[in-house]
Amino acid sequence: MFTHMATQRSVRRTWAIPRIHGKVFWESVLNNFDEDMWTEHFRMSRDTFEYVLELVRPSLVRKTTGWRKPLEPRLRLAVVLWWYATPSEYRTMSCLFGLGISTVCMLVRQVTYALKTTLCKRFICMPQGQHLQKTIDGFVARGYKMCAGAIDGCHISILRPHEDQAAYCNRKGWHSIVLQAVVDHNVCFTDVYVGWPGRSHDARVLANSPIYQMAEAQDGYLFPRDKSMVVNGVEVPIHLIGDAAYPLKKWLMKGFPNHQNLTLNQSHFNFCLSSARMVVENAFGCLKGRWRYLLKRNDVDINIVSDVVVACCILHNICELRKETYLHEWNTDHQCDVSAEATDRENNRLTDDVQAVRRALATLMS
C-alpha cells in the first residue's frame, strides 16, 4: 500500500498547460505570412531573421532530455523580436504564442543575453582602418570634415524604481535611463553606453563612459593621430561632434556659443556641424520606430533594461547594414535630448589649444 501511494505522489500529470492555439498560430506565421506581413511584425525580412538566427542559434539551442521537448531556437527568437517590435505585455505574448508568462519572461532574458554577448562586439564598434576612412568621407559628403561620428543621448522609459526614484525622474517628469550613443554616417551605432539615471546631464554621463576615459587616456586622441590635419599651424584630429550640452574637447567638437555675435565662418561652421549631427537624431528615431518596446514604459526589471536596449541597437545595425526596409508609418516622436542645458559657460575655462582647433575647423570649412 505504501509503495502504491509513493508511486501515485511521484507521477506528475502535466508539465505544462496545453495551449494548442499557440502552436496553430506559430505554424500560421511560418507558413502563411508573406514578406510584408513578416516585416511588419518582426521589423525585418525573413532572410534577415534567418541570418540573425544562424548567428545566435548556438546560444539558443537547448538539450533534449527525457522530460519534455525544448522550444526550438526559431520560436525563441521570434517571440522576443515580436516583443521588441510591439508594446505587447508578457500576458499578451503568452496568449499569442501559447506559452506560459514565466516562459516568455525567461525567453526575453535568454535571447537578449545571447544577442548582446554574441553580436555586440561584432556589430557595434568604433570605426578603424578602411571603415574609419569611409566614415570620414561619409561625413565630408554631409558637409563636415574630419569627423568619425556624432554623439548624443536619449531617454528610455522605465517603471518607477523602488530606490532613488528622484534620480531616475528626468527633466520632463517621467522615469528613465539614459542611452548615450555614437552614430556613423550610415546611421549605425558605433558605441553605446546605457544605464545612467534619467536626471543625469549629458556631460556627466559622458565623463563616466569608457569612450571618454579612452580618449583622455590617449591625450585627447580618440582616433589614430596620423589621420590629423594641420590647418594654419593647428593640429586638427579626427573627432566626434555633439550638441551644446557636451564639453569641448580636441576629440569632441560642438558649435560656437553666442549665436548673435558670430562671424560668417563661425556661423557656417555651426550650420555644417548641426547638419552632420542629424545622423544621431535619425538613428534614435529609427531605433525607437522599429523596436517600439523602447517607446513605452518598460515593465521589466531595471537590471535588464540596459541589455534590451543594447540588443535593439545591435538589431538596428544589422537591419541598416542589410538595407532592410523602414516603413514610414513606424516613425514616431521620440525623446532624444537628455538635457537642453548647454555647457557653454565652461568656455572661460577651456584651454587655448582646444578653442584653436575649433577655430581651425571653422577656417577649413569656410
Buried (B, 14 or more C-beta within 10 A) or exposed (E): EEEEEEEEEEEEEEEEEEBEEBEEBBEEBEEEBEEEEBBBBBBBBBEBBBEBBEBBBEBBEEEEEEEEEBBBBBBBBBBBBBBBBBBBBBEBBBBBBBBEBEBBBBBBBBBBBBBBBBBBEEBBEBBEEEBBBEBBEBBBEBBBBBBBBBBBBBBBBBBEBEEEEEBBBBBEEBBBBBBBBBBBBBBBBBBBBBBBBBBBBBBBBBEEBEBBEBBBEEEBBBBEEEBBBEBEEBBBBBBBBBBBBBBBBBBBBBBBBEEEEBEEBBBBBBBBBBEBBEBBBEBBBBBBBBBBBBBEEBEBEBEBBBBBBBBBBBBBBBBBEEEBEBEEEBEEEBBBBBBEBBBBEEEEEBEEEBEBBBBBBBBBBE
